[in-house]
């Protein structure tokens, strides 16, 4: 795909995300920008190098447009700890940090609530359902993003989840 057919990820807007629900990262060498292009055939087999644009449901019942990535269709544990969420509100993005991210204090649950001008209890838990977009285990594709995870993994456990093991 030519670079001109792709869009910089930070330029994605509501109209793009409503037109196409699954997006693939592209690899353009010599570019510092991250580009994406829509995936036109869904459901997809996996989300490797992709993310989904969908409505998520906040604890107060309100729906917001978000992108969800780092979903492993066969490993609910990996999904629970690595899932990424970015929320679009008034054409501005907020990227939620996970509990193990270095910038959790700046981009954690309280910051997302402030971004949405809501209380933390109005925001969390956030429910999502990706079954319409991806084939896989329902326990990997449907879930909730809690304010605080029920089970925190150690740094070594997080790294172990992220690094594929030989022979598997």
C-alpha positions in Angstrom: 0.0 0.0 0.0 1.3 3.4 -0.8 1.9 5.9 1.9 -0.7 8.2 0.4 -3.4 5.6 1.0 -2.7 5.4 4.8 -3.4 7.8 7.5 -1.3 8.9 10.5 -2.7 7.2 13.5 -3.0 10.4 15.5 -5.1 11.9 12.7 -7.8 9.2 13.0 -11.2 10.8 13.7 -14.7 9.6 14.5 -15.7 9.4 10.9 -12.7 7.2 10.1 -13.4 4.9 13.0 -17.1 4.6 12.2 -16.4 3.8 8.6 -13.9 1.0 9.4 -13.7 -0.8 12.7 -10.4 -2.7 12.3 -7.1 -1.0 11.4 -3.7 -2.3 10.6 -0.4 -0.6 11.4 1.7 -0.1 8.3 5.5 -0.1 8.0 6.9 2.9 6.2 10.6 3.0 6.5 12.3 6.4 6.9 9.2 7.8 8.6 8.9 8.7 12.3 5.1 8.8 12.1 2.9 5.8 12.7 0.5 5.1 9.8 -2.5 2.8 9.7 -4.9 1.6 7.0 -8.3 0.1 7.3 -9.0 -3.7 7.2 -12.0 -4.1 5.0 -12.8 -7.7 5.7 -14.0 -8.6 9.2 -14.1 -10.5 11.3 -10.3 -11.0 11.4 -8.4 -14.1 12.6 -6.3 -12.1 15.1 -5.3 -8.6 16.0 -1.6 -9.0 15.4 -0.5 -5.5 14.2 -4.1 -4.3 14.3 -6.6 -2.6 16.6 -10.3 -2.3 16.8 -12.4 0.9 16.9 -15.6 0.3 18.9 -18.0 1.8 21.4 -17.0 0.9 25.0 -19.5 1.2 27.9 -18.5 3.2 30.9 -19.6 2.2 34.4 -22.3 4.9 34.3 -23.7 3.4 31.1 -22.5 6.0 28.7 -20.8 4.8 25.5 -17.6 6.3 24.1 -15.7 5.7 21.0 -12.4 3.9 21.6 -9.7 1.8 20.1 -8.6 -1.4 21.7 -5.4 -3.3 20.8 -3.0 -5.9 22.2 -5.7 -8.5 22.2 -4.5 -12.1 22.0 -7.5 -14.1 20.7 -6.3 -17.3 22.4 -4.8 -16.0 25.7 -7.2 -14.2 28.0 -4.5 -13.7 30.6 -2.2 -11.9 28.1 -5.2 -9.8 26.9 -6.1 -8.8 30.5 -2.7 -7.5 31.3 -1.6 -6.1 27.9 -4.8 -4.7 26.4 -4.5 -1.1 25.3 -7.3 1.4 25.3 -7.4 4.8 23.6 -10.5 7.0 24.0 -11.6 9.6 21.5 -13.6 12.6 22.9 -14.2 15.9 21.1 -11.7 14.8 18.5 -9.0 14.4 21.1 -7.3 11.2 22.1 -6.5 9.9 25.6 -4.3 6.8 25.8 -4.9 4.9 29.0 -1.7 3.6 30.7 -1.8 0.1 32.1 -0.7 -0.4 35.7 2.8 -1.6 34.6 3.4 1.3 32.2 6.1 3.8 33.2 3.6 6.8 32.9 0.8 5.2 34.8 0.6 8.2 37.2 0.2 10.6 34.3 -2.2 8.5 32.1 -3.9 6.2 34.6 -7.6 5.9 35.6 -7.9 9.2 37.3 -6.4 11.0 34.3 -8.9 9.3 32.0 -11.8 10.3 34.3 -10.5 13.9 34.2 -10.3 13.8 30.4 -13.9 12.7 30.2 -15.0 15.2 32.9 -16.4 12.3 35.0 -15.6 10.7 38.3 -13.5 7.5 38.4 -16.5 5.5 39.6 -18.5 6.8 36.5 -15.8 5.5 34.2 -14.6 2.2 35.7 -15.1 -0.6 35.0 -15.2 -0.1 31.2 -16.9 -2.9 29.3 -16.0 -4.0 25.8 -17.1 -6.7 23.3 -15.0 -7.4 20.2 -16.7 -10.6 19.0 -18.1 -8.9 15.9 -14.6 -8.0 14.7 -12.4 -10.9 15.7 -12.6 -14.6 15.8 -11.3 -16.2 19.0 -12.1 -17.2 22.5 -15.0 -15.1 24.0 -13.0 -14.7 27.3 -10.3 -12.8 25.3 -12.8 -10.7 23.3 -15.3 -9.7 25.9 -14.4 -8.1 29.2 -14.0 -5.2 31.6 -11.2 -2.8 32.2 -11.0 -2.3 35.9 -9.7 0.8 37.7 -7.3 -1.5 39.5 -6.6 -5.0 38.2 -7.8 -7.9 40.3 -4.4 -9.6 40.0 -1.3 -7.5 39.5 1.6 -9.4 38.0 5.2 -8.7 38.9 7.5 -7.0 36.3 9.1 -10.4 35.6 5.7 -12.0 35.0 4.7 -9.1 32.7 7.8 -9.6 30.7 7.4 -13.3 30.6 3.9 -12.9 29.1 5.1 -10.5 26.5 8.1 -12.6 25.3 7.1 -15.7 23.3 8.6 -18.9 24.5 10.4 -21.3 22.1 8.5 -24.5 21.3 5.0 -23.0 22.0 
